[in-house]
């Protein structure tokens, strides 16, 4: 079995930065018995989350679970500034910000559009933490989150619409929704805030999908960028499978296949991708 890995796979800059800051924070404060919290996972990868938990990072689902006077880490996806301030004041915590710099740009663009009188259209997944954070930067709740063409169809005509995009969205979805938004306003200002690395991952996955008999996409099932890689690959190569690690591999997938391709999401450790490659080669 010939096995290849897509040119752009594994941790992006934002994830590497978030994990570095988190590891440094754990090392600095856990020795002093300091409680370190994050609201949700630092990144969307169950294996990495589990490892950080063993080191002392406490991932909670609700602000009430955060202990007072501890350390609070803002996840890589960012958060609403109002929620951050509420946690800082009510819990009296020291805040460490690991928000991806590319996400920060999307947040800043949303705020700027709002200040300049635009109705803000956020193209992305409604319940994704990055989108929830971006919403917090829009003034007077003057926004809509658009997941698909149908959402755009329902939007009433607006004088001015400004667009920001969840950084892990696909270019194809952006184009489809923009075409519909052109019917909803005479003044459309588009900020293509899709991350450059995300685009490169998507493009390299698409290229490889055309050249192999089977594609394996490695990453957390809760990772938006990994899901998009899966969607892109599946649209090109029907023999595409999304796994979290090598243990999810099923030998029967590879019957009659001679060439396999592997792509990994932006929150997927390189070691996980290498382990998948080794496992396939041993089938």
BELVENKA-V125661 format. One record per pair of residues at least 12 apart in sequence whose ideal C-beta (glycine too) atoms are under 10 Angstrom apart, sorted by sequence separation. I is the first residue (numbers start at 1). J is the second residue. If there is no record, write none. Layout:
i=I j=J
i=I j=J
This chain:
i=41 j=53
i=58 j=70
i=60 j=72
i=72 j=84
i=110 j=122
i=122 j=134
i=144 j=156
i=165 j=177
i=178 j=190
i=205 j=217
i=217 j=229
i=230 j=242
i=241 j=253
i=262 j=274
i=264 j=276
i=25 j=38
i=58 j=71
i=74 j=87
i=84 j=97
i=122 j=135
i=132 j=145
i=165 j=178
i=217 j=230
i=229 j=242
i=230 j=243
i=240 j=253
i=22 j=36
i=38 j=52
i=57 j=71
i=59 j=73
i=120 j=134
i=131 j=145
i=144 j=158
i=163 j=177
i=178 j=192
i=215 j=229
i=216 j=230
i=217 j=231
i=239 j=253
i=262 j=276
i=42 j=57
i=56 j=71
i=58 j=73
i=72 j=87
i=84 j=99
i=120 j=135
i=122 j=137
i=163 j=178
i=215 j=230
i=217 j=232
i=227 j=242
i=239 j=254
i=262 j=277
i=22 j=38
i=36 j=52
i=41 j=57
i=57 j=73
i=59 j=75
i=72 j=88
i=79 j=95
i=106 j=122
i=122 j=138
i=131 j=147
i=142 j=158
i=174 j=190
i=217 j=233
i=226 j=242
i=260 j=276
i=42 j=59
i=120 j=137
i=128 j=145
i=144 j=161
i=146 j=163
i=215 j=232
i=216 j=233
i=217 j=234
i=226 j=243
i=239 j=256
i=260 j=277
i=41 j=59
i=79 j=97
i=106 j=124
i=120 j=138
i=126 j=144
i=127 j=145
i=163 j=181
i=174 j=192
i=215 j=233
i=226 j=244
i=239 j=257
i=262 j=280
i=36 j=55
i=38 j=57
i=40 j=59
i=72 j=91
i=78 j=97
i=119 j=138
i=120 j=139
i=126 j=145
i=128 j=147
i=143 j=162
i=146 j=165
i=147 j=166
i=174 j=193
i=215 j=234
i=223 j=242
i=243 j=262
i=22 j=42
i=36 j=56
i=37 j=57
i=38 j=58
i=39 j=59
i=40 j=60
i=63 j=83
i=73 j=93
i=78 j=98
i=79 j=99
i=118 j=138
i=125 j=145
i=126 j=146
i=127 j=147
i=142 j=162
i=161 j=181
i=174 j=194
i=209 j=229
i=260 j=280
i=21 j=42
i=22 j=43
i=35 j=56
i=36 j=57
i=37 j=58
i=38 j=59
i=39 j=60
i=40 j=61
i=52 j=73
i=66 j=87
i=70 j=91
i=72 j=93
i=73 j=94
i=74 j=95
i=76 j=97
i=77 j=98
i=78 j=99
i=120 j=141
i=122 j=143
i=123 j=144
i=124 j=145
i=126 j=147
i=143 j=164
i=145 j=166
i=161 j=182
i=171 j=192
i=173 j=194
i=212 j=233
i=215 j=236
i=221 j=242
i=223 j=244
i=239 j=260
i=240 j=261
i=242 j=263
i=260 j=281
i=34 j=56
i=35 j=57
i=36 j=58
i=37 j=59
i=38 j=60
i=39 j=61
i=68 j=90
i=69 j=91
i=70 j=92
i=71 j=93
i=72 j=94
i=73 j=95
i=74 j=96
i=75 j=97
i=76 j=98
i=77 j=99
i=78 j=100
i=115 j=137
i=117 j=139
i=120 j=142
i=121 j=143
i=122 j=144
i=123 j=145
i=124 j=146
i=125 j=147
i=147 j=169
i=215 j=237
i=220 j=242
i=221 j=243
i=222 j=244
i=19 j=42
i=33 j=56
i=35 j=58
i=36 j=59
i=37 j=60
i=39 j=62
i=63 j=86
i=68 j=91
i=69 j=92
i=70 j=93
i=71 j=94
i=72 j=95
i=73 j=96
i=74 j=97
i=75 j=98
i=76 j=99
i=77 j=100
i=107 j=130
i=110 j=133
i=111 j=134
i=114 j=137
i=115 j=138
i=119 j=142
i=120 j=143
i=121 j=144
i=122 j=145
i=123 j=146
i=124 j=147
i=158 j=181
i=161 j=184
i=162 j=185
i=169 j=192
i=171 j=194
i=202 j=225
i=205 j=228
i=206 j=229
i=209 j=232
i=210 j=233
i=214 j=237
i=215 j=238
i=216 j=239
i=217 j=240
i=218 j=241
i=219 j=242
i=221 j=244
i=240 j=263
i=242 j=265
i=245 j=268
i=257 j=280
i=260 j=283
i=18 j=42
i=19 j=43
i=39 j=63
i=63 j=87
i=66 j=90
i=67 j=91
i=68 j=92
i=69 j=93
i=70 j=94
i=71 j=95
i=72 j=96
i=73 j=97
i=74 j=98
i=75 j=99
i=76 j=100
i=78 j=102
i=79 j=103
i=106 j=130
i=110 j=134
i=113 j=137
i=114 j=138
i=115 j=139
i=118 j=142
i=119 j=143
i=120 j=144
i=121 j=145
i=122 j=146
i=123 j=147
i=138 j=162
i=149 j=173
i=152 j=176
i=161 j=185
i=169 j=193
i=170 j=194
i=201 j=225
i=205 j=229
i=209 j=233
i=213 j=237
i=214 j=238
i=215 j=239
i=216 j=240
i=217 j=241
i=218 j=242
i=219 j=243
i=220 j=244
i=237 j=261
i=244 j=268
i=245 j=269
i=18 j=43
i=30 j=55
i=31 j=56
i=66 j=91
i=67 j=92
i=68 j=93
i=69 j=94
i=71 j=96
i=72 j=97
i=73 j=98
i=74 j=99
i=75 j=100
i=78 j=103
i=106 j=131
i=109 j=134
i=110 j=135
i=111 j=136
i=112 j=137
i=113 j=138
i=114 j=139
i=117 j=142
i=118 j=143
i=119 j=144
i=120 j=145
i=121 j=146
i=122 j=147
i=123 j=148
i=126 j=151
i=148 j=173
i=152 j=177
i=155 j=180
i=160 j=185
i=161 j=186
i=162 j=187
i=163 j=188
i=164 j=189
i=165 j=190
i=169 j=194
i=201 j=226
i=204 j=229
i=205 j=230
i=208 j=233
i=209 j=234
i=211 j=236
i=212 j=237
i=214 j=239
i=215 j=240
i=216 j=241
i=217 j=242
i=218 j=243
i=219 j=244
i=220 j=245
i=19 j=45
i=22 j=48
i=26 j=52
i=30 j=56
i=37 j=63
i=39 j=65
i=64 j=90
i=67 j=93
i=77 j=103
i=78 j=104
i=81 j=107
i=103 j=129
i=107 j=133
i=108 j=134
i=110 j=136
i=111 j=137
i=113 j=139
i=114 j=140
i=138 j=164
i=147 j=173
i=151 j=177
i=152 j=178
i=155 j=181
i=157 j=183
i=158 j=184
i=159 j=185
i=160 j=186
i=161 j=187
i=162 j=188
i=163 j=189
i=164 j=190
i=165 j=191
i=167 j=193
i=168 j=194
i=169 j=195
i=198 j=224
i=202 j=228
i=205 j=231
i=206 j=232
i=209 j=235
i=210 j=236
i=211 j=237
i=213 j=239
i=214 j=240
i=215 j=241
i=216 j=242
i=217 j=243
i=218 j=244
i=219 j=245
i=245 j=271
i=246 j=272
i=249 j=275
i=254 j=280
i=257 j=283
i=15 j=42
i=16 j=43
i=29 j=56
i=30 j=57
i=39 j=66
i=63 j=90
i=64 j=91
i=66 j=93
i=76 j=103
i=80 j=107
i=103 j=130
i=106 j=133
i=107 j=134
i=110 j=137
i=111 j=138
i=114 j=141
i=137 j=164
i=146 j=173
i=149 j=176
i=152 j=179
i=153 j=180
i=157 j=184
i=158 j=185
i=159 j=186
i=160 j=187
i=161 j=188
i=162 j=189
i=163 j=190
i=164 j=191
i=165 j=192
i=166 j=193
i=167 j=194
i=168 j=195
i=171 j=198
i=198 j=225
i=201 j=228
i=202 j=229
i=205 j=232
i=206 j=233
i=209 j=236
i=210 j=237
i=212 j=239
i=214 j=241
i=215 j=242
i=216 j=243
i=218 j=245
i=221 j=248
i=245 j=272
i=246 j=273
i=249 j=276
i=253 j=280
i=15 j=43
i=27 j=55
i=37 j=65
i=38 j=66
i=63 j=91
i=75 j=103
i=78 j=106
i=79 j=107
i=102 j=130
i=106 j=134
i=107 j=135
i=109 j=137
i=110 j=138
i=111 j=139
i=114 j=142
i=123 j=151
i=148 j=176
i=149 j=177
i=152 j=180
i=155 j=183
i=156 j=184
i=157 j=185
i=158 j=186
i=159 j=187
i=160 j=188
i=161 j=189
i=162 j=190
i=163 j=191
i=164 j=192
i=165 j=193
i=166 j=194
i=167 j=195
i=170 j=198
i=171 j=199
i=197 j=225
i=201 j=229
i=205 j=233
i=208 j=236
i=209 j=237
i=212 j=240
i=218 j=246
i=233 j=261
i=244 j=272
i=245 j=273
i=246 j=274
i=247 j=275
i=248 j=276
i=251 j=279
i=255 j=283
i=14 j=43
i=15 j=44
i=19 j=48
i=23 j=52
i=26 j=55
i=27 j=56
i=37 j=66
i=78 j=107
i=104 j=133
i=107 j=136
i=108 j=137
i=110 j=139
i=113 j=142
i=114 j=143
i=123 j=152
i=148 j=177
i=151 j=180
i=152 j=181
i=155 j=184
i=157 j=186
i=158 j=187
i=160 j=189
i=161 j=190
i=162 j=191
i=163 j=192
i=164 j=193
i=165 j=194
i=166 j=195
i=167 j=196
i=168 j=197
i=169 j=198
i=170 j=199
i=202 j=231
i=203 j=232
i=206 j=235
i=207 j=236
i=208 j=237
i=209 j=238
i=243 j=272
i=246 j=275
i=247 j=276
i=251 j=280
i=254 j=283
i=15 j=45
i=22 j=52
i=26 j=56
i=37 j=67
i=81 j=111
i=100 j=130
i=103 j=133
i=107 j=137
i=113 j=143
i=121 j=151
i=134 j=164
i=147 j=177
i=149 j=179
i=150 j=180
i=152 j=182
i=153 j=183
i=154 j=184
i=155 j=185
i=158 j=188
i=163 j=193
i=165 j=195
i=167 j=197
i=168 j=198
i=169 j=199
i=172 j=202
i=195 j=225
i=198 j=228
i=202 j=232
i=206 j=236
i=209 j=239
i=216 j=246
i=218 j=248
i=233 j=263
i=245 j=275
i=246 j=276
i=249 j=279
i=253 j=283
i=12 j=43
i=25 j=56
i=26 j=57
i=35 j=66
i=36 j=67
i=42 j=73
i=44 j=75
i=99 j=130
i=103 j=134
i=106 j=137
i=107 j=138
i=121 j=152
i=134 j=165
i=146 j=177
i=149 j=180
i=152 j=183
i=153 j=184
i=167 j=198
i=171 j=202
i=198 j=229
i=201 j=232
i=202 j=233
i=205 j=236
i=206 j=237
i=209 j=240
i=232 j=263
i=245 j=276
i=246 j=277
i=248 j=279
i=249 j=280
i=11 j=43
i=19 j=51
i=23 j=55
i=25 j=57
i=35 j=67
i=42 j=74
i=43 j=75
i=44 j=76
i=134 j=166
i=148 j=180
i=152 j=184
i=166 j=198
i=170 j=202
i=171 j=203
i=205 j=237
i=216 j=248
i=244 j=276
i=246 j=278
i=247 j=279
i=251 j=283
i=15 j=48
i=19 j=52
i=22 j=55
i=34 j=67
i=35 j=68
i=37 j=70
i=38 j=71
i=39 j=72
i=42 j=75
i=43 j=76
i=44 j=77
i=104 j=137
i=110 j=143
i=131 j=164
i=134 j=167
i=168 j=201
i=169 j=202
i=216 j=249
i=230 j=263
i=243 j=276
i=246 j=279
i=250 j=283
i=11 j=45
i=23 j=57
i=35 j=69
i=36 j=70
i=37 j=71
i=38 j=72
i=39 j=73
i=41 j=75
i=42 j=76
i=43 j=77
i=99 j=133
i=121 j=155
i=131 j=165
i=146 j=180
i=168 j=202
i=229 j=263
i=245 j=279
i=246 j=280
i=249 j=283
i=22 j=57
i=34 j=69
i=35 j=70
i=36 j=71
i=37 j=72
i=38 j=73
i=39 j=74
i=40 j=75
i=41 j=76
i=42 j=77
i=131 j=166
i=146 j=181
i=205 j=240
i=229 j=264
i=230 j=265
i=34 j=70
i=35 j=71
i=36 j=72
i=37 j=73
i=38 j=74
i=39 j=75
i=41 j=77
i=119 j=155
i=130 j=166
i=170 j=206
i=229 j=265
i=243 j=279
i=246 j=282
i=11 j=48
i=34 j=71
i=35 j=72
i=36 j=73
i=38 j=75
i=40 j=77
i=119 j=156
i=121 j=158
i=130 j=167
i=216 j=253
i=226 j=263
i=228 j=265
i=229 j=266
i=38 j=76
i=120 j=158
i=128 j=166
i=130 j=168
i=131 j=169
i=216 j=254
i=226 j=264
i=227 j=265
i=40 j=79
i=119 j=158
i=130 j=169
i=214 j=253
i=226 j=265
i=229 j=268
i=39 j=79
i=118 j=158
i=119 j=159
i=120 j=160
i=121 j=161
i=122 j=162
i=123 j=163
i=124 j=164
i=128 j=168
i=214 j=254
i=225 j=265
i=226 j=266
i=29 j=70
i=30 j=71
i=38 j=79
i=118 j=159
i=119 j=160
i=120 j=161
i=121 j=162
i=122 j=163
i=123 j=164
i=124 j=165
i=125 j=166
i=128 j=169
i=213 j=254
i=214 j=255
i=224 j=265
i=225 j=266
i=226 j=267
i=29 j=71
i=117 j=159
i=118 j=160
i=119 j=161
i=120 j=162
i=121 j=163
i=122 j=164
i=123 j=165
i=124 j=166
i=214 j=256
i=223 j=265
i=224 j=266
i=225 j=267
i=226 j=268
i=28 j=71
i=117 j=160
i=118 j=161
i=119 j=162
i=120 j=163
i=121 j=164
i=122 j=165
i=123 j=166
i=124 j=167
i=125 j=168
i=213 j=256
i=214 j=257
i=223 j=266
i=224 j=267
i=225 j=268
i=39 j=83
i=116 j=160
i=118 j=162
i=120 j=164
i=121 j=165
i=122 j=166
i=124 j=168
i=125 j=169
i=213 j=257
i=214 j=258
i=216 j=260
i=217 j=261
i=218 j=262
i=219 j=263
i=223 j=267
i=26 j=71
i=39 j=84
i=117 j=162
i=118 j=163
i=124 j=169
i=212 j=257
i=213 j=258
i=214 j=259
i=215 j=260
i=216 j=261
i=217 j=262
i=218 j=263
i=219 j=264
i=220 j=265
i=222 j=267
i=223 j=268
i=25 j=71
i=116 j=162
i=123 j=169
i=212 j=258
i=213 j=259
i=214 j=260
i=215 j=261
i=216 j=262
i=217 j=263
i=218 j=264
i=219 j=265
i=25 j=72
i=26 j=73
i=113 j=160
i=212 j=259
i=213 j=260
i=214 j=261
i=215 j=262
i=216 j=263
i=217 j=264
i=218 j=265
i=219 j=266
i=220 j=267
i=25 j=73
i=39 j=87
i=113 j=161
i=114 j=162
i=211 j=259
i=212 j=260
i=213 j=261
i=214 j=262
i=215 j=263
i=216 j=264
i=217 j=265
i=219 j=267
i=220 j=268
i=80 j=129
i=83 j=132
i=84 j=133
i=113 j=162
i=124 j=173
i=212 j=261
i=219 j=268
i=37 j=87
i=79 j=129
i=83 j=133
i=112 j=162
i=113 j=163
i=123 j=173
i=211 j=261
i=212 j=262
i=218 j=268
i=219 j=269
i=22 j=73
i=77 j=128
i=78 j=129
i=79 j=130
i=85 j=136
i=113 j=164
i=123 j=174
i=208 j=259
i=210 j=261
i=217 j=268
i=218 j=269
i=21 j=73
i=77 j=129
i=78 j=130
i=80 j=132
i=81 j=133
i=84 j=136
i=110 j=162
i=112 j=164
i=208 j=260
i=209 j=261
i=220 j=272
i=21 j=74
i=22 j=75
i=76 j=129
i=77 j=130
i=78 j=131
i=79 j=132
i=80 j=133
i=82 j=135
i=83 j=136
i=109 j=162
i=110 j=163
i=111 j=164
i=123 j=176
i=208 j=261
i=219 j=272
i=22 j=76
i=37 j=91
i=75 j=129
i=76 j=130
i=77 j=131
i=78 j=132
i=79 j=133
i=80 j=134
i=82 j=136
i=109 j=163
i=110 j=164
i=123 j=177
i=207 j=261
i=208 j=262
i=209 j=263
i=218 j=272
i=219 j=273
i=18 j=73
i=21 j=76
i=43 j=98
i=75 j=130
i=77 j=132
i=78 j=133
i=79 j=134
i=80 j=135
i=81 j=136
i=82 j=137
i=109 j=164
i=123 j=178
i=168 j=223
i=169 j=224
i=170 j=225
i=173 j=228
i=208 j=263
i=218 j=273
i=18 j=74
i=37 j=93
i=42 j=98
i=77 j=133
i=78 j=134
i=80 j=136
i=81 j=137
i=108 j=164
i=109 j=165
i=121 j=177
i=168 j=224
i=169 j=225
i=172 j=228
i=205 j=261
i=218 j=274
i=18 j=75
i=19 j=76
i=36 j=93
i=43 j=100
i=77 j=134
i=79 j=136
i=80 j=137
i=107 j=164
i=121 j=178
i=167 j=224
i=168 j=225
i=204 j=261
i=205 j=262
i=206 j=263
i=216 j=273
i=218 j=275
i=18 j=76
i=35 j=93
i=36 j=94
i=38 j=96
i=75 j=133
i=78 j=136
i=80 j=138
i=106 j=164
i=123 j=181
i=166 j=224
i=167 j=225
i=168 j=226
i=170 j=228
i=173 j=231
i=205 j=263
i=218 j=276
i=17 j=76
i=18 j=77
i=74 j=133
i=78 j=137
i=105 j=164
i=106 j=165
i=134 j=193
i=166 j=225
i=168 j=227
i=169 j=228
i=170 j=229
i=172 j=231
i=204 j=263
i=205 j=264
i=217 j=276
i=218 j=277
i=16 j=76
i=34 j=94
i=36 j=96
i=38 j=98
i=106 j=166
i=121 j=181
i=168 j=228
i=172 j=232
i=205 j=265
i=216 j=276
i=15 j=76
i=106 j=167
i=168 j=229
i=170 j=231
i=171 j=232
i=202 j=263
i=216 j=277
i=14 j=76
i=105 j=167
i=166 j=228
i=170 j=232
i=201 j=263
i=14 j=77
i=103 j=166
i=121 j=184
i=172 j=235
i=201 j=264
i=216 j=279
i=12 j=76
i=14 j=78
i=103 j=167
i=121 j=185
i=201 j=265
i=216 j=280
i=29 j=94
i=102 j=167
i=103 j=168
i=119 j=184
i=201 j=266
i=102 j=168
i=119 j=185
i=214 j=280
i=29 j=96
i=100 j=167
i=118 j=185
i=121 j=188
i=123 j=190
i=198 j=265
i=28 j=96
i=119 j=187
i=121 j=189
i=198 j=266
i=25 j=94
i=118 j=187
i=120 j=189
i=121 j=190
i=123 j=192
i=124 j=193
i=197 j=266
i=117 j=187
i=118 j=188
i=123 j=193
i=25 j=96
i=118 j=189
i=120 j=191
i=122 j=193
i=123 j=194
i=195 j=266
i=24 j=96
i=25 j=98
i=116 j=189
i=22 j=96
i=21 j=96
i=21 j=97
i=22 j=98
i=113 j=189
i=21 j=98
i=112 j=189
i=20 j=98
i=21 j=99
i=113 j=191
i=18 j=97
i=19 j=98
i=112 j=191
i=18 j=98
i=109 j=189
i=17 j=98
i=18 j=99
i=110 j=191
i=17 j=99
i=18 j=100
i=109 j=191
i=15 j=98
i=17 j=100
i=108 j=191
i=109 j=192
i=110 j=193
i=14 j=98
i=17 j=101
i=44 j=128
i=109 j=193
i=14 j=99
i=15 j=100
i=44 j=129
i=106 j=191
i=108 j=193
i=14 j=100
i=105 j=191
i=107 j=193
i=13 j=100
i=14 j=101
i=106 j=193
i=12 j=100
i=13 j=101
i=14 j=102
i=41 j=129
i=105 j=193
i=106 j=194
i=13 j=102
i=14 j=103
i=40 j=129
i=77 j=166
i=78 j=167
i=106 j=195
i=12 j=102
i=14 j=104
i=39 j=129
i=77 j=167
i=103 j=193
i=105 j=195
i=77 j=168
i=102 j=193
i=40 j=132
i=102 j=194
i=103 j=195
i=102 j=195
i=131 j=224
i=101 j=195
i=102 j=196
i=128 j=222
i=130 j=224
i=100 j=195
i=102 j=197
i=129 j=224
i=102 j=198
i=128 j=224
i=168 j=265
i=168 j=266
i=125 j=224
i=167 j=266
i=168 j=267
i=124 j=224
i=125 j=227
i=125 j=228
i=44 j=168
i=77 j=224
i=14 j=167
i=12 j=167
i=12 j=168
i=100 j=266
i=49 j=220
i=48 j=220
i=45 j=218
i=46 j=219
i=47 j=220
i=49 j=222
i=45 j=219
i=46 j=220
i=44 j=219
i=45 j=220
i=46 j=221
i=44 j=220
i=45 j=221
i=46 j=222
i=43 j=220
i=44 j=221
i=45 j=222
i=46 j=223
i=44 j=222
i=45 j=223
i=41 j=220
i=44 j=223
i=43 j=223
i=44 j=224
i=14 j=195
i=41 j=222
i=44 j=225
i=45 j=226
i=13 j=195
i=15 j=197
i=40 j=222
i=41 j=223
i=44 j=226
i=12 j=195
i=13 j=196
i=14 j=197
i=44 j=227
i=12 j=196
i=13 j=197
i=14 j=198
i=12 j=197
i=11 j=197
i=12 j=198
i=12 j=200
i=8 j=197
i=12 j=201
i=8 j=198
i=76 j=266
i=8 j=199
i=9 j=200
i=10 j=201
i=76 j=267
i=8 j=200
i=9 j=201
i=7 j=200
i=8 j=201
i=6 j=200
i=7 j=201
i=8 j=202
i=6 j=201
i=8 j=203
i=9 j=204
i=6 j=202
i=7 j=203
i=8 j=204
i=9 j=205
i=6 j=203
i=7 j=204
i=8 j=205
i=47 j=244
i=6 j=204
i=7 j=205
i=46 j=244
i=47 j=245
i=5 j=204
i=6 j=205
i=9 j=208
i=45 j=244
i=46 j=245
i=6 j=206
i=7 j=207
i=45 j=245
i=6 j=207
i=7 j=208
i=6 j=208
i=5 j=208
i=6 j=209
i=4 j=208
i=6 j=212
i=4 j=211
i=4 j=212
i=9 j=217
i=10 j=218
i=3 j=212
i=6 j=215
i=9 j=218
i=10 j=219
i=2 j=212
i=9 j=219
i=15 j=225
i=2 j=213
i=3 j=214
i=5 j=216
i=6 j=217
i=1 j=213
i=1 j=214
i=3 j=216
i=5 j=218
i=12 j=225
i=49 j=267
i=51 j=269
i=48 j=267
i=9 j=229
i=45 j=265
i=47 j=267
i=48 j=268
i=44 j=265
i=45 j=266
i=47 j=268
i=48 j=269
i=43 j=265
i=44 j=266
i=45 j=267
i=47 j=269
i=6 j=229
i=43 j=266
i=44 j=267
i=45 j=268
i=43 j=267
i=44 j=268
i=45 j=269
i=47 j=271
i=48 j=272
i=42 j=267
i=43 j=268
i=47 j=272
i=41 j=267
i=43 j=269
i=6 j=233
i=45 j=272
i=19 j=267
i=18 j=267
i=15 j=265
i=16 j=266
i=19 j=269
i=15 j=266
i=14 j=266
i=15 j=267
i=1 j=254
i=9 j=262
i=10 j=263
i=11 j=264
i=12 j=265
i=13 j=266
i=14 j=267
i=15 j=268
i=9 j=263
i=10 j=264
i=11 j=265
i=12 j=266
i=15 j=269
i=2 j=257
i=4 j=259
i=5 j=260
i=6 j=261
i=8 j=263
i=9 j=264
i=10 j=265
i=11 j=266
i=12 j=267
i=1 j=257
i=2 j=258
i=3 j=259
i=4 j=260
i=5 j=261
i=6 j=262
i=7 j=263
i=8 j=264
i=9 j=265
i=10 j=266
i=11 j=267
i=12 j=268
i=1 j=258
i=2 j=259
i=3 j=260
i=4 j=261
i=5 j=262
i=6 j=263
i=9 j=266
i=10 j=267
i=11 j=268
i=1 j=259
i=2 j=260
i=3 j=261
i=4 j=262
i=5 j=263
i=6 j=264
i=8 j=266
i=10 j=268
i=11 j=269
i=1 j=260
i=2 j=261
i=3 j=262
i=4 j=263
i=5 j=264
i=9 j=268
i=10 j=269
i=11 j=270
i=10 j=270
i=9 j=270
i=10 j=271
i=10 j=272
i=10 j=273
i=9 j=273
i=10 j=274
i=5 j=270
i=6 j=273
i=5 j=273
i=5 j=274
i=5 j=276
i=5 j=277
i=3 j=276
i=4 j=277
i=3 j=277
i=3 j=278
i=3 j=279
i=3 j=280
i=2 j=280
i=3 j=281
i=1 j=280
i=2 j=281
i=1 j=281
i=3 j=283
i=1 j=282
i=1 j=283
